[in-house]
Structures are given as structure tokens and as C-alpha cells.
Amino acid sequence: MGMKKYRGIEKKQARWGFFFVVPSLLFFSLFSFYPIINAFYTSFFDKRALSKAPPAFLGLGNYVRLFDPSRAASELSFLNSLRATLVFTVGTFIPLLIISLLLAVLISNLGSRKAQKFLQIAYYTPAILSSVVAATIWMIIFDPRGLGNQWVNALMNTPGVDHRWLVDPVMEQVSTMVIYFWKYIGYFVILFITGLASIPPTIYEAATIDGASKNQVFWRITLPLLKPTVVLVSVMAMLQCLKTFSTQYMLYTNGAPRAPINVITFNIYVTGIQQQYLGRASAMSVVLFVLMLLLTLLQFNTTRSEQVEY
């Protein structure tokens, strides 16, 4: 009797659990799963946004067009967008990961709680701004008469030089990286601080008693125990960089050249919304989705190791 009653309670809990999960499943099905499936389906057709004619089936035609070597010479080709996306991701992701970790360690080691709180708030404040506001602030800084040229010229002792932040192709890419880094560094610093706070202080006390130096404590205790947080931050930072759009769009609409910052998401917008080639834009979306999936799996596989216990 006791076992039957226990199973009855389990079934009742399972039914109620399923009841509470259904709204979330419906939400994700409508706004996440369906768009992904629809984009994959649309990528096989020559679908136009405002055309009343039935879309023609192309098979893999849209994908062949994206990777056509004869179009690679064009500055606005998909292959150029792929290159621009990878350059932006590498140039932003690596500094975000390393510097946010170092800042989190430095802030956590401060003796003053007030100083810790102040720095956490100061670094996190840009994260609450929208990407449009962040880009607008930095476009003012990158103006030829703005603070960007003044800061760099003061550091390099090159008074009066215009570094053409929003005109030169290389500097334009650097500008988008700086804007993105400034906006999101505080968010990842907070994540690392949270991970550091979960490490028991008794471990550091034991290491200090054993005579371990600060470098040994960081590399042999802090970093191994912080590995789950490092993996989380690295995946989130990489996906955030691959999805970048607003910064590039704001710079382009204010006169910056499109080719150096024509990342995949921006190319999707231009192709699907402005040029109205929905099938071609859907193919780009599928390629971006597969790229994000493969890079995420690669990160999980390369960082996989035995769980550290303490």
C-alpha cells in the first residue's frame, strides 16, 4: 500500500510539473523553434518579401550562391561577411574573456567592500544601456574632434592626428570591437565575481599556510575551480559576438563604410529586409546557426575534463 501511494504521489507531481512547463514549451515553440524550422524551410526557395508569385524551389541554390567563389571578390559578399564576423568575434571575444577574468580577480581581492561594490556598479553600468545608446556615445568619442583622438594622441605623442575611427577599414573594425568590449565587459566581470565567491575561502587559507604564492594560488586553485564559470562566460561571450548587429548598423547609418563591418547579421538584414530576398537571407541565418552550434560544441569538447571537487 505504501509503495502504491508513493507512486500515486509521483504521478500527481509529474502531471502538475508538466502543467507548469506547458506555457514555456508553447512560448519557445512559437518564438524559437518555429522560426528556426521556417528559416530552414524558406532557405530552399527563391522567396521575395512582397511578391505575390509562389516562391520557386531552388534546392541548395541559395547556399551555392552564398559560397560561390566567383562572388568572393565582392566586398559585400557572404564570404566577406563570414570573414568580418570571425575577425570581430576573435578580436572581441578573447579580450572580453581574459580581461573580465583579471578584473574580477582584482576586484574580489580588494580589502574594502565599498570599493568592490563601487567598481562592480561602475563596470556593469554600460551593460544596462541599449546597443544603440552605447554606439551613439562612442560615435561622439570617435568624432575627429572627439576624445578618442585626444586620448590616443596623448598616449602616442602625436598631436593633431585624426585616426579616422569611422572611415579607415581597420580602424572601423577596431571601433566596433571597442564599443562592444566597453558595453559587455562589466556583465562578464559580474559573472566571474559570482563564480569566485562560490570558492570556499578555507582553500585559500590552507594554500597560504602551505606557503603558496599568489601566482600558484591563481593557476592551481582559482582557475581550476573557476572552470565551469569560464566555460559559461566563454560560450556566452562568443555567441554574443556572433550575434552582433546594432553597433555595425548604427555606424553604417551614420556614414561609415559597410564592407569592413558587414557581419552576417547585418548582411541578413540588408538581404532580407532592404533587398527583400527572404530565401537568401534565411540561408544566411541557417549558416550562422550552424556556425554558432559548431563553435559551442567545440568549446564544450575542448574544455571538457573531470569535475574538480573540494
Secondary structure, DSSP 8 states (H G I E B T S, - for coil): -HHHHHHHHHHHHHHHHHHHHHHHHHHHIIIIIHHHHHHHHHTTEE-BSS--S--EE-TTHHHHHHT-GGGTTSTTSHHHHHHHHHHHHHHHHHHHHHHHHHHHHHHHT-S-HHHHHHHHHHHHGGGGS-HHHHHHHHHHHTSTTSHHHHHHHHHHT-TT----TTTSHHHHHHHHHHHHHHHHHHHHHHHHHHHHHTS-HHHHHHHHHTT--HHHHIIIIIHHHTHHHHHHHHHHHHHHHHT--HHHHHHHHTT--SGGG--HHHHHHIIIIIS-BHHHHHHHHHHHHHHHHHHHHHHHHHT-------
